[in-house]
Amino acid sequence: MHENKPDEPRFPPVETVSTTYERNAADGEAEYAGSEPVYAPPLEFTPGEQAGEGSTRIGVWGGPSSGKTTFLGALRLAVLDPSGPFGRWQVVPSDDVSETFMVETARELAIDRIFPEATQNVRSYAWRFRGDLSGTALGRRRLWRRRPANRLEFELSVLDVPGGVYKDLENNPHAVRSIDHLAGAQGLVYLFDPVREAKDNDSFAFLNGTLTRITRLCMQENRLDGPYLPHHLAVCLTKFDDPDIFHRARRGGWTDLGPKGVPVVPDPAGFFDWLADDLHGSTMRLVGQTLRANFHPSRLHFFTSSAIGFGTMPGGSVDLQRFGNVNVVDGVERIVGPLSPYNVMEPLVSLLLGMRNGGRP
């Protein structure tokens, strides 16, 4: 558990937190003062060679049930809000297979209110993201650049394989292909499922071998930056809307209220470490230690995320007494209300800005 200094009341000790929601300081949740994202000062390092703008490639991976398919499907919906904190974006499929996936999963999530089927076969997807950060807190103006500084572009390239193939490198040919694919990217999104980890305690088995192989490949290509991998990594603690995970976050005092009353976690890295201790006996702490041992601190970003978001009331606010957005009907999970993807696009934008700024988001 984290410790609190007298002048830092944001995260009270667990014994002072009420188990029922009351909008007061003792609950660890305060009214949100603004919508602009705030970044901690980055640590200094000497950046390696950066990919040229437009050629930047970001890969995605995660263990079984991490929600990778749903996360990818929600990206199309996450970019549709022009008032979002990450600006305006267009997503363009690179081929027919990627286009079909994007259209069908968006329909399943938004209209049919069902989750896409988990990955069973190997598929290759690629989407080109083109964005404009003008008018946002992330935007900036540089008159000496020929093209507008707020125009960004990257490719999200995914070799989609079942998450189980990553288990400690069991000589699965699909895992070999996927890890080669991840090693060649500049940015990576790692989806960590705390719900599965709380039950099965095996997430480390799907991470350790993968990073070991990626490190070996990068060493062979002389791409390591000292003891670190050259990649920028966004760690997404998924399914934050799950009642067990969200109640733990509130019990520990890690949540504030963001825009429209949507819960936010101001210190997701700290929450990740705290949750690793709270899930006593799990391998989550080993996961965190492995990530920090392999990626430079200034290139490592943590997020809490949910592909479907919280259940909302009319107007978009969240009733923290009834925030769930999933019901089980005849043994099948179904989405209850409108989708409001939470921290789905933000990890990608953070990676892109970090790479553009030489590691400084």
N, C-alpha and C positions, 0 to 999 in steps of 0.2 A: 504493500500500500504506500501511497505517496505521503510525504510529510508536508505540513503546512506551516509557513512562517506567520507570525502575527499580522503582518501587513499584506498577506495574500489570502483574502477570504474567499476567493472564487471556488476553491475545492475544499469544502469542509470535511473533517473526518467522518467516517461512515456512521458513527454513533449519533451524530447530530442531524442526520438526514432522515426526514420523514419517509415512510414507505408509501404514503399517498401523496398525490401531487397538490402542492399549494404554491401559488406564485409569490414566493418571498425569498429573501436572501438565504434563509436557512436551508432551502432546498437545493442550493448550489446552482440555481438557474436565475439569471438576471435578464431584464429587458435588454434587447439588442440596441446598441447605440448607432449603428450604421450598417450599410450593406457592402462596404468596401473590404475586400480580403486583406488580411494582415499577415505578412510573412516575417518569420524570425530572421535576424541577421545571419547570412550564410557564413560558413567556415571557409577560410582561404585555402586554395590549392592551385597547383599549376595545371591548367587544362591541357588535355592532349589535342590531337588534330580533330577538328569538328567537321561533321558532314555539311555539305553545301545546302543552302536553303532550297527546299523543294525536293531534295533527295533523302530527307530524313525519314527513317523507317522506325516504327514502333511496333513491338511484338507483345502478345498477351499470353499468359499461361497461368494455370492454377491446378490444384489437385482435384480429386473427385468431389462433385457436388458444390464446387466453389462458385457456381453461378456464371461461368464464362459465357455460355450461349445466351443467357438472359441479359448479361451485361452488354454483349455485342449488339443484341437486338434493341436494347434500350438507348443506344447511342443515337440512333436516328431520331428518336423522340426527344432526347435531351437537348438537341441543338435547335429545336423548333421555336424556342422562346427567345425572341429578339431582345428582350429586356434582361436576359441572364447576365451574371457577372463576368462571363467569359466572352461576351460580344456575339457577333453574328457569324454563323458557320454554314457552309454548304458541304454535304457529303455526297461524293460521286463514286458509284461502284466502278471497279476496274474491269469487270467482265460479267457475263450473264449469271454465273453461279453466285457471285457476290451480290448482284442486284436482286436475285430471287430471294436469297437469305434475308436481306435487309427489308424487303417489302413484306414477306410472309411473317417474319418474327414481329415486325411492328404491328401487323394486323392481329396476330395472336395475342399480343400483350394489351393493345389498346382497345380492341373491339371484342374479340372472343373472350378476353379476360382469363387466358390460360397461359401457363408457362411453356415455353418451347421445350421439345424433347431434348434430353441430355445427349451430348455427342456420342455417337456409336461408331461412326466411320471417319476416315481421314478426309478432310476437305481443306482446300486452300482458298482463302478469301483475301481480298485487298480492296480498300476504299481510300480515295483521295479526299482529304479534309482541307478546305480552303476557308480561312477565317479573317475577320477584321475586328480588332480589339478597340477601335476608335470609340470614345465616349465611355470607356470602362476604366476602373481603377488599374487595370493591367496595361492599358494603352500608354503609349508615349510618342513623342514627336522628335524626330531627328531630321533636321533640314538638310544635312549633308548627304543623306542617302538618296539614291536615285529613285528607288521604289519606296512607297509609304512604309514606315517602320512598323505600323500596326497590322500589316498584311502578312499572314502566316500561312504556311502550307506544309503538310506532311502526309505520309502514307501509313495507314494502319494495316499491317500485313500479318495475317494469322494463318498458321498451319494448324487447323483445329483437329485435335486428337482427343480421345477419351482421357480424362485426368488420371486414370489409373495406370497409364503407361509410364508415368514418371516415377513409379515406385522403385527407388534405389537401383535404377538402371538394370532391369531384369532382361537385358539384351533384346528388348523389343525394338524391331526395326522402325516402328512409328515414332518411338521415343528418340531414336538416333536422328531421324529426319527433323523432328520438331526442335531438338536441342541445337542442331546445326543452324536452323532457321533463327532461333532466339539469339544465338551467339553472334550472328551477323547484323543484328539490329543495333541502332544507336540508343534507343530507349525501350524500356520494358515495363509492363504493367503486370504485377503479381497479385492474384486474387486469393486472399486467405479467408477460409470459411470457419468462423469461430463456433458456429452451431455444430458442425461435424466434429471439430476438435474437442468440444466439450463432451461429446459422446464417445468418440473412437480414439482420441489421443494418438493420432498417427500422422499428423501433418508434416512432421520433420522427415518422415520417410519419403515424401513426395517432393522434397526440396533439396535435401542434402546431395543426393546423387546428381541431380540436374545441375546445381551450381558447381559441383566438382568437375563435371564434364565441360561446362561452359568455360570454366577457368583454364582447364587444360587446352581447349581449343584456342583461347585468346593468348595463352602463353606461346603456343606453337606459331601463332601469327604475329608475335611480338607486339601485342595490343594492350598488355596489362599496364596500368598506371601505378607503378610501385607494387604494393600488395593488393591493389584494388582492381576490380573489373572496370572497363572503360565506360560501361553503360550508365545511364540515368535510370533510376528505378522508382516507380510509384507503387507503394504497397497499399492495397485496398482491403481493409477489413470489411468484408461484405455482409449483407443481410443485417444491417444495423437496425432495420425495422422489426426484426424478430423480437418478440416480447422478452425472452430471457436475456438477450444481449443488451437491449435497450434499458431494461430494468436494472441490470448490473451497472450500466453507465450512470444512471440517475442515482442509484444507491451510493456509488462512489463519488458523486458530486462532479462528474466530468462534463455535464451538459449545460449549455446556455441556450437562450432563445434567439434564433436568427430571424431573418425577414419573414413576415407573415406568421410568426410564431412557430416556425419549423425548427426543431431542435438541431443544434450544431455542437461539435466537440472542438473547442479552441485548441486543444493540445492532443491531436490524434496519436502522436508518437508516445506521449506519456500514457495515454489510455491503453494503447497496445501493450505496453510493459505492465501496467497495473492489471489488465485483464489476464495476462499470462500468469500472474501470481494468484488471481482470484480463481482461475480454472486450475486449482491445485492438482498436481499429478499429471498435467497435460504436457505435451512437447512444445507448447507455444513459446516458452522462454528460449528454448533451443532454436526455434525458428527466428526469433528476433536477434539472437546473438549471431546466427549464421549470416543474416542479411547485413548486419552492421560490420561483420568481419570481411565481407566481400565487396561492399560498395562504399565509396568515399562519402562521409557525412553530408557534404554539400550537394551530392547527387542522389540522396536518398530522401524520399518524400512519403509521408504516411497520410492516409485518408480513412475515414469511416464512410461507407457508401451503401447504397441500396438501389438496385436496378428499378424497383417498382415504387419506392418511396413510402412515406407514411400515409395512412388513411387521413383524408382531409374533410373538413366541413365546408359548406358553401362559402366561397370567398377565398378558399385555399389555406386557411389556418388549420392547425393540428390540435385536436382535442386529446390532451395527454392522458386522459382517462380511458379513451377508446381510440387508440392510434393504429391498431392493427389493420393491415390491408390485405390479409389472406384469410380465407375460410376453407375448411376441409369439407367437401361435399362428396359423399359416397367414396371416401378414401382418397379423393383427388383434391389437391390444392388448387383453389381458384382465387383470382384477384378480385377484391371486393369493389374498390372504387377507382376513380381516375388515376392513371399513372402520373407520378411526379418524381422522375428519376433524381436521386440524391447523390451528388458527388460522383457522377458518371463521366461527364465531359471534363470536369475540373482536373482530374489526374493527368489527362492527355495534354491539356494546355500547360499545366505546370511543368511537365517533362519538356515540352517544346520550348518554353521560355528559358528553362534551365540550360538547354543545349544552345539556344541562341545567345545567351548571356555568358557562355563559358562556364556554366555550372551554377550561376546565381539567379534564382527565380525572381 
